[in-house]
Amino acid sequence: MVSLTFMEYCAVWYLFLPFKLPVEIPWTYSLHLLCWNICHDLSCFSGSTEKF
């Protein structure tokens, strides 16, 4: 199994999952929001300035 750093995990998370997640899964939504904020702040998406 490939070991990912937190930043790599966040990048993969955003490459494969849309932002719109069911709020019935609050921990998933919170993790997604956290990763989005980190990735947005560090510009881990090349050229992505999209806001939710």
N, C-alpha and C positions, 0 to 999 in steps of 0.2 A: 504493500500500500504506500502511495506517495504521501510524504509528509508536507503539509502546507503551512506557511506562516500565516498569521492572522490577516495580513494585508493581501496575500495571495488568495486566501479563502474568500475575502470580501470581493476581490476582483472577479473570481470565478462565480460567486453568488450573483453578482450583477450582470455578468455575461449571459447567464442562463435563466435568470428569473426576472420577471417584470416587477415593477414597483407595487402594482396593485395586488395586495395580498388580503386574504380574508381576515377581518379583525377578530374572528372567532379564535384565532391562534395568536394571542397577544405576545408571547415570547418570540415567535417567529417574526412578527411585525416589528418588535423592538430591535431585534438583531439586524433586520433588514434596514431599518432606519439608521441604526448606529453605523452600519457598514456604508450606507449611502453618504452620511455626513463625513465619515473619514475619507472615503474615496473622493468626494466632492472637494474637501479641503486640500487633499494632496494631489488632486487632478490625476487620479489613476486611470481615468478614462480620457484618452487622447481626444481633445476637441469637444468634450461633452460639457455643456454649460446648462443642461436641461434641469429645470426645477420641477419638483412634484407639486 
